[in-house]
Amino acid sequence: MKKILLLLMVIATFIHESNAQIKLNDFGRIILNTYLPDNISIPSEAKRLLETKLSQIASNNGMGGSQVNPRFIITAAINIGTKDIIAGPPQMISQNIDITLFVGDRLTNTIFSNTTLSLKGVENNENKAFIAAFKLINPKSKQISTFLSEGKNKIISYYTSNCDFVIKEAYALVKQEKYDEAIYQLSIIPEVCHECYFKCLDALAIIYQQKIDTECTTKLNIAKTVWMADQNQTGAKKVGAILMTIKPMAKCQPEVASFIGVIDAKLKADEKARWEFEMKQYADQVAAQKEQVRIAEIKSKRDDKYREDQASRNSELDRISVDTYREVAVEYLRNQPKTVTYNNIYWR
């Protein structure tokens, strides 16, 4: 078949949606990002309508959402056919268009699925003729649903085949102490990829613990340095602000408690009140989270399905953990550059 060039991007950018639109429940889903290249040969108003149609296609099939994972896209290539002038009055333009829709992977330059729609728009100018044609796209049509289903299955197949590699890459990031990036990469695995999803969840538990343990050691050392330089109420306030950011489940909590005792002993009686109040709040937070995890573990042990079938587990403890990991992933995403570069993709 003749090679068809789908211009996804040479030098262009895809804009992330606003930070406020990044939601925890967008992680773990297959999300298709709407994309059309800047140099697509259609009028700007018609392009905006086509982008809207692509977004509707993704949303109506449960694959719309915020810009959590820019990897997978839904896009279109336009093949402009005959343009006929219909005598008036008024004179009309009949525009024949073939639109090929694609679901693709921007990282591997792979097309997962495609389908072609043949449309005709008749209006009194070219722009309106394009718009009239694009309005005929039915996001709920059987043809489009089949096209998206094929793309979704190919994405699931990709993760199923490459799960061990994805986890290996995450651990490589951990060795570079890029914990947040590793957590993000594992958090975007779709839940429909059951076996891979739970493998990644187990890896996330290990990586997250390493992250908070490393951060705890670092922050505790900083706090000790601050205290050594300023052993009074002012220094204690600075130290308290640092210690309050240490995660309750970090393994160095006993050392934190011991250090708090050292500061308690040093402060004068009239300086202790504020310090003890802040540390009591922190101790309550630590105790509350540990109790939440303890209760979740009890519920999980009582769940026969969880014990017998790890691949389909859905325990209380998993749900608590997933939200924690996804909060890290959201924060990581918010701190990333707001543009993504797409390359040329070829389809034979």
C-alpha positions in Angstrom: 0.0 0.0 0.0 1.2 3.5 -0.8 2.9 5.1 2.2 0.7 7.7 3.9 2.5 10.3 5.9 0.7 11.4 9.1 2.2 14.7 10.2 1.8 14.5 13.9 4.6 17.0 14.5 8.1 18.1 13.4 8.6 21.2 15.5 5.5 21.9 17.5 4.1 21.5 20.9 1.1 20.0 22.7 -0.1 22.1 25.6 -0.8 20.4 29.0 -4.2 21.1 30.5 -4.2 23.3 33.6 -2.9 21.9 36.9 -6.3 22.1 38.4 -7.6 19.6 35.9 -5.1 16.9 36.9 -7.2 14.4 38.9 -6.2 11.4 40.9 -8.8 9.2 39.1 -7.3 10.1 35.8 -4.3 8.0 36.7 -4.8 4.3 36.0 -7.0 5.0 32.9 -6.2 4.9 29.2 -6.4 8.5 28.1 -6.2 9.6 24.5 -4.9 13.2 24.0 -6.4 15.2 21.2 -3.8 16.5 18.8 -3.8 18.1 15.4 -0.6 19.6 13.9 -0.4 23.4 13.4 0.2 23.0 9.7 -2.9 20.9 8.9 -4.3 22.3 5.6 -7.8 23.3 6.8 -9.2 26.7 8.0 -8.7 27.5 11.7 -12.4 27.4 12.6 -12.8 24.1 11.0 -9.7 22.8 12.8 -11.2 23.8 16.2 -14.4 21.9 15.4 -12.4 18.8 14.4 -10.4 19.0 17.6 -13.7 19.2 19.5 -14.9 16.1 17.6 -11.8 14.2 18.5 -12.2 15.1 22.2 -15.8 14.0 22.1 -14.8 10.7 20.5 -12.3 10.0 23.3 -14.7 11.2 26.1 -17.7 9.3 24.8 -15.7 6.1 24.9 -14.2 6.6 28.4 -10.8 7.7 27.3 -11.0 11.5 27.7 -9.5 13.4 30.6 -6.7 15.6 31.8 -3.2 15.5 30.5 -2.0 12.8 32.8 -0.1 10.7 30.2 0.8 12.5 27.0 2.0 9.3 25.4 -1.2 8.1 23.6 -3.0 10.3 21.2 -6.0 10.5 18.9 -5.4 12.5 15.8 -6.5 12.9 12.2 -5.1 13.2 8.7 -7.1 15.1 6.1 -7.2 14.1 2.4 -9.0 16.9 0.5 -10.8 15.4 -2.5 -12.8 17.1 -5.2 -14.3 20.6 -4.7 -17.3 21.3 -6.9 -18.8 24.7 -7.5 -22.6 24.6 -7.6 -24.2 27.4 -9.6 -26.5 29.7 -7.7 -27.9 31.9 -6.7 -26.4 31.6 -4.2 -23.3 29.9 -5.5 -22.3 26.9 -3.3 -19.2 24.9 -2.7 -19.4 21.1 -2.4 -16.2 19.8 -0.6 -15.4 16.1 -0.5 -13.1 15.0 2.3 -11.6 11.8 3.6 -10.6 12.0 7.3 -8.4 9.2 8.6 -8.5 8.9 12.4 -5.6 7.4 14.2 -4.8 6.2 17.7 -1.1 6.3 18.2 1.9 6.1 20.5 4.0 9.3 20.3 7.1 7.7 21.9 7.4 4.7 19.6 5.9 6.3 16.5 3.4 3.4 16.4 -0.2 3.5 15.0 -2.4 1.2 17.0 -5.6 1.7 14.9 -7.1 3.8 12.1 -10.3 4.3 10.3 -11.3 6.5 7.4 -14.5 8.6 7.2 -15.7 9.9 3.8 -17.6 13.2 4.2 -19.1 15.9 2.1 -19.9 19.5 3.1 -21.9 21.9 1.1 -21.9 25.6 2.0 -21.4 29.1 0.4 -17.7 29.2 1.2 -14.8 26.8 1.8 -14.5 27.3 5.6 -18.2 26.6 6.1 -18.0 23.6 3.7 -15.3 22.0 5.9 -17.4 22.8 9.1 -20.5 21.2 7.5 -18.5 18.1 6.7 -17.0 17.8 10.2 -20.4 18.2 11.8 -21.3 14.9 10.2 -18.8 13.0 12.4 -20.8 10.9 14.9 -18.6 10.2 17.9 -20.9 7.4 18.9 -21.0 5.6 15.6 -20.2 1.8 15.4 -17.3 2.5 13.1 -15.6 4.9 15.5 -16.3 2.7 18.5 -14.7 -0.3 16.8 -11.7 1.8 15.8 -11.2 3.0 19.4 -11.8 -0.5 20.8 -9.0 -1.8 18.6 -6.7 1.0 19.7 -7.5 0.4 23.4 -6.8 -3.3 23.1 -3.4 -2.6 21.4 -2.4 -0.3 24.3 -3.4 -2.9 26.8 -1.4 -5.5 24.8 1.6 -3.1 24.8 1.6 -2.9 28.6 1.0 -6.6 29.0 4.1 -7.4 26.8 6.3 -4.7 28.3 5.4 -4.7 32.0 8.7 -6.0 33.2 10.6 -3.5 31.2 8.4 -0.6 32.6 9.2 -1.8 36.1 12.9 -2.2 35.3 13.0 1.4 34.0 11.3 2.6 37.2 14.0 1.0 39.3 16.7 2.5 37.1 15.2 5.9 38.0 15.3 5.0 41.7 19.0 4.3 41.5 19.3 8.0 40.3 17.1 9.0 43.3 14.4 10.1 40.8 11.7 8.6 43.1 8.9 10.9 42.0 9.4 10.2 38.3 9.6 6.4 39.0 6.3 6.7 40.9 4.7 8.7 38.1 5.8 6.1 35.4 4.3 3.2 37.4 1.1 5.2 38.4 0.0 5.7 34.8 -0.4 1.9 34.1 -4.0 1.4 33.2 -6.0 -0.6 35.8 -7.5 -2.7 32.9 -4.0 -4.2 32.5 -4.7 -6.2 35.7 -1.6 -8.3 36.0 0.8 -5.5 35.1 -1.2 -3.0 37.2 -0.8 -5.0 40.4 2.9 -5.8 39.7 3.5 -2.1 39.4 1.5 -1.5 42.6 3.8 -3.9 44.5 6.8 -2.1 43.0 5.3 1.3 44.0 5.1 0.2 47.6 8.8 -0.5 47.7 9.8 2.7 45.8 7.5 4.9 47.8 9.0 3.6 51.1 12.5 4.2 49.8 11.5 7.7 48.8 10.1 8.7 52.2 12.9 6.9 54.1 15.5 8.9 52.0 13.6 12.1 52.5 13.3 11.5 56.3 17.1 11.0 56.7 17.8 14.1 54.7 15.3 16.3 56.5 16.3 15.0 59.9 19.9 15.9 59.2 18.9 19.4 58.0 16.8 19.8 61.1 19.8 18.8 63.4 22.0 21.3 61.6 19.5 24.1 62.1 19.1 23.2 65.8 22.9 23.1 66.3 23.1 26.7 65.0 20.1 28.1 66.9 19.2 26.2 70.1 16.3 28.3 71.3 12.6 28.9 70.6 13.4 30.4 67.2 15.5 27.4 66.2 12.9 25.1 67.5 10.3 26.8 65.3 12.4 26.3 62.2 13.1 22.6 63.2 9.4 22.0 63.7 8.6 23.3 60.2 11.1 20.8 58.8 10.0 17.8 60.9 6.3 18.4 60.1 7.1 17.5 56.4 8.4 14.0 57.2 6.0 11.3 56.3 4.4 9.4 59.2 5.4 6.0 57.8 9.1 6.8 57.3 11.3 4.3 59.0 13.3 6.9 60.8 10.4 8.0 62.9 12.0 6.7 66.1 15.0 8.9 65.4 12.7 11.9 64.9 11.0 11.2 68.2 14.4 11.0 70.0 15.5 14.3 68.4 12.2 15.9 69.5 13.0 14.7 73.0 16.5 16.4 72.9 14.9 19.7 71.9 12.2 19.3 74.7 15.0 19.0 77.2 16.9 22.0 76.0 14.0 24.5 75.8 13.2 26.5 78.9 9.8 25.9 80.4 8.2 29.1 79.0 9.5 28.3 75.5 8.0 24.8 75.4 4.3 25.5 75.0 4.3 26.3 71.3 6.8 23.6 70.5 5.0 20.9 72.3 1.7 22.0 70.7 3.1 21.6 67.2 4.8 18.3 67.9 1.6 17.0 69.4 -0.2 17.8 66.2 2.5 16.0 64.2 2.4 13.0 66.6 -1.3 12.8 66.1 -0.9 12.8 62.3 1.6 9.9 62.6 -0.7 7.9 64.8 -3.7 8.5 62.7 -2.1 7.3 59.5 -0.6 4.3 61.2 -4.1 3.4 62.5 -5.6 3.9 59.1 -3.1 1.5 57.6 -3.6 -1.0 60.5 -7.4 -1.1 59.9 -6.9 -1.4 56.2 -4.6 -4.4 56.7 -7.2 -6.1 58.9 -9.9 -5.6 56.3 -7.6 -7.0 53.6 -6.9 -10.1 55.5 -10.6 -10.7 55.9 -11.1 -10.5 52.2 -11.0 -14.0 50.8 -10.8 -12.8 47.2 -7.8 -10.7 48.0 -6.0 -13.6 49.6 -6.9 -16.1 46.8 -6.6 -14.0 43.7 -3.9 -11.2 43.9 -4.4 -10.4 40.2 -8.0 -9.2 40.9 -7.5 -7.8 44.4 -9.1 -4.5 45.3 -8.4 -4.2 49.0 -8.8 -1.2 51.3 -5.1 -1.1 51.7 -4.5 -1.0 48.0 -7.0 2.0 47.6 -5.2 3.9 50.4 -1.8 3.2 48.8 -2.9 4.1 45.3 -4.2 7.5 46.3 -0.9 8.2 48.1 1.2 7.2 45.1 -1.0 9.2 42.7 -0.7 12.3 44.9 3.1 12.1 44.3 2.5 11.5 40.6 0.3 14.6 40.3 2.8 16.8 42.0 5.6 15.4 39.8 3.4 16.2 36.7 2.7 19.7 37.8 6.4 20.5 38.0 7.1 19.2 34.4 7.5 21.4 31.3 4.1 22.3 29.9 4.9 21.2 26.4 5.3 17.8 24.7 7.0 17.4 21.3 5.5 15.0 18.8 7.5 13.5 15.9 6.5 12.3 12.4 4.6 9.0 12.4 4.4 6.8 9.3 1.7 4.3 8.5 2.1 1.8 5.6 
